[in-house]
């Protein structure tokens, strides 16, 4: 399931990057998205695994 979260986050990031009007704004936005999306996916996977551990 954590892979599903990662793919969903990457898809949203690609949509955001695709909507940038210039290459300069795209290159400045990419690191910001990377440093926000990767930890968010990791935290979502941890929470999901913790929930599964306590539920089952």
N, CA and C atoms as a LAMMPS dump frame, in Angstrom:
ITEM: TIMESTEP
0
ITEM: NUMBER OF ATOMS
168
ITEM: BOX BOUNDS ff ff ff
-5.0000000000000000e+02 5.0000000000000000e+02
-5.0000000000000000e+02 5.0000000000000000e+02
-5.0000000000000000e+02 5.0000000000000000e+02
ITEM: ATOMS id mol type element x y z
1 1 1 N 0.817 -1.194 0
2 1 2 C 0 0 0
3 1 3 C 0.862 1.258 0
4 2 1 N 2.017 1.216 0.619
5 2 2 C 2.873 2.398 0.63
6 2 3 C 3.327 2.757 -0.779
7 3 1 N 3.486 1.744 -1.622
8 3 2 C 3.852 2.009 -3.004
9 3 3 C 2.742 2.782 -3.704
10 4 1 N 1.496 2.496 -3.352
11 4 2 C 0.364 3.211 -3.932
12 4 3 C 0.421 4.688 -3.554
13 5 1 N 0.755 4.981 -2.293
14 5 2 C 0.868 6.374 -1.862
15 5 3 C 1.992 7.072 -2.623
16 6 1 N 3.123 6.402 -2.784
17 6 2 C 4.251 6.999 -3.487
18 6 3 C 3.894 7.305 -4.927
19 7 1 N 3.209 6.389 -5.593
20 7 2 C 2.81 6.618 -6.98
21 7 3 C 1.807 7.756 -7.089
22 8 1 N 0.895 7.851 -6.147
23 8 2 C -0.086 8.934 -6.164
24 8 3 C 0.593 10.284 -5.962
25 9 1 N 1.561 10.332 -5.07
26 9 2 C 2.283 11.586 -4.823
27 9 3 C 3.101 11.97 -6.047
28 10 1 N 3.773 11.002 -6.657
29 10 2 C 4.552 11.291 -7.857
30 10 3 C 3.665 11.763 -8.999
31 11 1 N 2.478 11.18 -9.119
32 11 2 C 1.552 11.604 -10.169
33 11 3 C 1.127 13.048 -9.956
34 12 1 N 0.831 13.408 -8.714
35 12 2 C 0.448 14.794 -8.429
36 12 3 C 1.603 15.749 -8.685
37 13 1 N 2.798 15.333 -8.329
38 13 2 C 3.977 16.173 -8.594
39 13 3 C 4.167 16.381 -10.089
40 14 1 N 3.959 15.331 -10.877
41 14 2 C 4.123 15.472 -12.324
42 14 3 C 3.063 16.395 -12.897
43 15 1 N 1.852 16.376 -12.332
44 15 2 C 0.819 17.31 -12.788
45 15 3 C 1.19 18.746 -12.468
46 16 1 N 1.73 18.95 -11.271
47 16 2 C 2.143 20.302 -10.881
48 16 3 C 3.293 20.775 -11.764
49 17 1 N 4.28 19.918 -11.979
50 17 2 C 5.418 20.302 -12.815
51 17 3 C 4.986 20.538 -14.258
52 18 1 N 4.032 19.754 -14.726
53 18 2 C 3.55 19.931 -16.101
54 18 3 C 2.794 21.224 -16.296
55 19 1 N 2.252 21.784 -15.236
56 19 2 C 1.496 23.024 -15.36
57 19 3 C 2.377 24.267 -15.264
58 20 1 N 3.665 24.09 -15.016
59 20 2 C 4.58 25.235 -14.955
60 20 3 C 4.747 25.837 -16.349
61 21 1 N 4.653 27.152 -16.443
62 21 2 C 4.736 27.777 -17.766
63 21 3 C 6.145 27.825 -18.362
64 22 1 N 7.169 27.868 -17.512
65 22 2 C 8.534 27.975 -18.037
66 22 3 C 9.421 26.89 -17.434
67 23 1 N 10.522 26.632 -18.115
68 23 2 C 11.486 25.64 -17.622
69 23 3 C 12.149 26.121 -16.336
70 24 1 N 12.346 27.431 -16.214
71 24 2 C 12.972 27.98 -15.014
72 24 3 C 12.097 27.732 -13.782
73 25 1 N 10.808 27.966 -13.902
74 25 2 C 9.924 27.721 -12.76
75 25 3 C 9.823 26.231 -12.458
76 26 1 N 9.905 25.405 -13.484
77 26 2 C 9.858 23.949 -13.289
78 26 3 C 11.098 23.464 -12.541
79 27 1 N 12.26 23.97 -12.914
80 27 2 C 13.487 23.529 -12.249
81 27 3 C 13.584 24.05 -10.82
82 28 1 N 12.978 25.184 -10.533
83 28 2 C 13.004 25.676 -9.151
84 28 3 C 11.951 24.979 -8.294
85 29 1 N 10.867 24.528 -8.914
86 29 2 C 9.804 23.869 -8.166
87 29 3 C 10.11 22.403 -7.874
88 30 1 N 10.861 21.75 -8.738
89 30 2 C 11.125 20.322 -8.584
90 30 3 C 11.774 19.968 -7.246
91 31 1 N 12.843 20.632 -6.817
92 31 2 C 13.437 20.273 -5.512
93 31 3 C 12.473 20.496 -4.343
94 32 1 N 11.657 21.53 -4.429
95 32 2 C 10.685 21.775 -3.365
96 32 3 C 9.684 20.635 -3.287
97 33 1 N 9.201 20.193 -4.43
98 33 2 C 8.262 19.071 -4.449
99 33 3 C 8.917 17.792 -3.96
100 34 1 N 10.154 17.583 -4.355
101 34 2 C 10.866 16.376 -3.971
102 34 3 C 11.053 16.294 -2.462
103 35 1 N 11.427 17.409 -1.856
104 35 2 C 11.669 17.407 -0.414
105 35 3 C 10.384 17.414 0.402
106 36 1 N 9.259 17.684 -0.233
107 36 2 C 7.979 17.596 0.476
108 36 3 C 7.285 16.272 0.204
109 37 1 N 7.338 15.788 -1.033
110 37 2 C 6.601 14.582 -1.411
111 37 3 C 7.244 13.319 -0.849
112 38 1 N 8.559 13.234 -0.874
113 38 2 C 9.229 12.028 -0.387
114 38 3 C 8.985 11.812 1.113
115 39 1 N 9.166 12.81 1.963
116 39 2 C 8.864 12.594 3.383
117 39 3 C 7.379 12.33 3.632
118 40 1 N 6.515 12.962 2.854
119 40 2 C 5.079 12.739 3.022
120 40 3 C 4.716 11.29 2.704
121 41 1 N 5.286 10.74 1.651
122 41 2 C 5.044 9.34 1.313
123 41 3 C 5.581 8.404 2.374
124 42 1 N 6.736 8.733 2.928
125 42 2 C 7.336 7.915 3.977
126 42 3 C 6.479 7.935 5.239
127 43 1 N 6.011 9.103 5.628
128 43 2 C 5.17 9.229 6.82
129 43 3 C 3.839 8.507 6.603
130 44 1 N 3.261 8.639 5.42
131 44 2 C 2 7.946 5.132
132 44 3 C 2.189 6.436 5.212
133 45 1 N 3.309 5.934 4.719
134 45 2 C 3.588 4.493 4.796
135 45 3 C 3.77 4.049 6.244
136 46 1 N 4.447 4.85 7.051
137 46 2 C 4.619 4.514 8.471
138 46 3 C 3.282 4.471 9.206
139 47 1 N 2.443 5.451 8.948
140 47 2 C 1.136 5.484 9.6
141 47 3 C 0.292 4.286 9.177
142 48 1 N 0.301 3.982 7.887
143 48 2 C -0.472 2.849 7.398
144 48 3 C 0.023 1.545 8.012
145 49 1 N 1.329 1.367 8.076
146 49 2 C 1.888 0.155 8.678
147 49 3 C 1.571 0.074 10.169
148 50 1 N 1.612 1.198 10.859
149 50 2 C 1.265 1.2 12.283
150 50 3 C -0.199 0.84 12.478
151 51 1 N -1.061 1.373 11.638
152 51 2 C -2.481 1.044 11.735
153 51 3 C -2.718 -0.456 11.487
154 52 1 N -2.056 -1.007 10.496
155 52 2 C -2.202 -2.422 10.221
156 52 3 C -1.677 -3.271 11.369
157 53 1 N -0.607 -2.815 11.983
158 53 2 C -0.024 -3.563 13.108
159 53 3 C -0.992 -3.622 14.281
160 54 1 N -1.627 -2.496 14.593
161 54 2 C -2.525 -2.464 15.742
162 54 3 C -3.9 -3.045 15.441
163 55 1 N -4.34 -2.995 14.211
164 55 2 C -5.656 -3.524 13.862
165 55 3 C -5.605 -5.049 13.755
166 56 1 N -4.56 -5.573 13.158
167 56 2 C -4.479 -7.024 12.983
168 56 3 C -3.537 -7.57 13.988
